């Protein structure tokens, strides 16, 4: 349980998990960086790869490796295929942190 709290302690890791749990396909680090910069910033969404270097660096060198080491995400060296690995141990905690963070999952079209 301590590992779970540690993994969810940083907002970037939570934001990664919120985003990946709603995606059916793998995503690239540039997409994640843009989304996280949007959630963490002023809410203005900008195109992937447009000035999110600090977020991307933090994801690449700290947050994604930590989530990958815990078996929560698959994260390759090229960072073009980041995907969520289903795990029951985070469900209730992730739902609660999403509520506390004010994250509202929108329905995606099928």
C-alpha positions as CSV (number, residue, x, y, z in Angstrom):
1,X,0.0,0.0,0.0
2,X,2.9,2.4,0.7
3,X,4.1,1.9,-2.9
4,X,0.6,2.9,-4.2
5,X,0.6,6.1,-2.2
6,X,4.1,6.9,-3.3
7,X,3.2,6.4,-7.0
8,X,0.1,8.6,-6.6
9,X,1.8,11.3,-4.6
10,X,3.0,13.3,-7.6
11,X,0.3,15.0,-9.8
12,X,2.2,14.2,-13.0
13,X,2.0,10.4,-12.3
14,X,-1.7,10.8,-11.4
15,X,-2.4,12.7,-14.6
16,X,-0.6,10.1,-16.7
17,X,-2.8,7.4,-15.2
18,X,-6.0,9.4,-15.6
19,X,-5.2,9.9,-19.3
20,X,-4.0,6.4,-20.0
21,X,-6.9,4.7,-18.3
22,X,-9.3,6.3,-20.8
23,X,-7.2,5.6,-23.9
24,X,-7.5,2.3,-25.8
25,X,-4.3,2.9,-27.8
26,X,-0.7,3.5,-26.7
27,X,0.3,7.2,-26.7
28,X,3.5,9.1,-27.2
29,X,5.3,11.2,-24.6
30,X,4.7,14.4,-26.6
31,X,0.9,13.8,-26.3
32,X,1.2,13.1,-22.5
33,X,3.4,16.2,-22.0
34,X,0.9,18.4,-23.8
35,X,-2.1,17.0,-21.8
36,X,-0.2,17.3,-18.5
37,X,0.9,20.8,-19.2
38,X,-2.7,21.7,-19.9
39,X,-4.0,20.1,-16.7
40,X,-1.2,21.6,-14.7
41,X,-1.2,25.0,-16.3
42,X,-3.8,27.5,-17.3
43,X,-6.1,25.1,-19.1
44,X,-5.0,26.2,-22.6
45,X,-4.4,23.2,-24.7
46,X,-1.6,23.5,-27.1
47,X,-0.3,21.1,-29.8
48,X,1.9,18.2,-28.7
49,X,5.6,19.1,-28.9
50,X,5.1,22.8,-28.6
51,X,7.0,24.0,-25.6
52,X,6.4,21.3,-23.0
53,X,10.0,20.4,-22.6
54,X,10.1,20.5,-18.8
55,X,7.1,18.3,-18.4
56,X,8.4,15.9,-21.1
57,X,11.8,15.7,-19.3
58,X,10.2,15.0,-16.0
59,X,8.0,12.3,-17.5
60,X,10.9,10.7,-19.4
61,X,13.4,10.6,-16.6
62,X,11.4,10.4,-13.4
63,X,7.6,9.6,-13.6
64,X,7.2,7.1,-16.5
65,X,10.2,5.0,-15.3
66,X,8.8,4.9,-11.8
67,X,5.4,3.8,-13.1
68,X,7.0,1.3,-15.4
69,X,9.1,-0.2,-12.6
70,X,5.9,-0.7,-10.6
71,X,4.3,-2.5,-13.6
72,X,1.6,0.1,-14.1
73,X,2.6,1.3,-17.5
74,X,4.6,0.0,-20.4
75,X,7.2,2.5,-21.4
76,X,9.7,1.8,-24.1
77,X,13.0,3.6,-24.7
78,X,11.5,5.5,-27.7
79,X,8.6,6.8,-25.6
80,X,6.3,6.4,-28.6
81,X,4.3,3.6,-27.1
82,X,3.2,4.4,-23.5
83,X,0.3,2.3,-22.4
84,X,-1.6,1.5,-19.2
85,X,-1.4,-2.0,-17.8
86,X,-4.6,-3.0,-16.1
87,X,-4.2,-3.5,-12.4
88,X,-6.8,-3.8,-9.7
89,X,-4.6,-2.5,-6.9
90,X,-5.0,1.2,-8.0
91,X,-8.6,1.4,-9.0
92,X,-10.2,2.7,-5.8
93,X,-7.3,5.0,-5.0
94,X,-7.1,6.4,-8.6
95,X,-10.8,7.1,-8.5
96,X,-10.5,8.9,-5.2
97,X,-7.5,11.0,-6.3
98,X,-9.3,11.9,-9.5
99,X,-12.2,13.2,-7.5
100,X,-9.9,15.1,-5.2
101,X,-8.0,16.6,-8.2
102,X,-11.2,17.6,-9.8
103,X,-10.6,15.4,-12.8
104,X,-13.8,14.6,-14.6
105,X,-13.5,11.9,-17.2
106,X,-15.4,12.7,-20.3
107,X,-17.0,10.0,-22.4
108,X,-15.0,9.2,-25.5
109,X,-16.7,8.3,-28.8
110,X,-16.5,4.7,-29.9
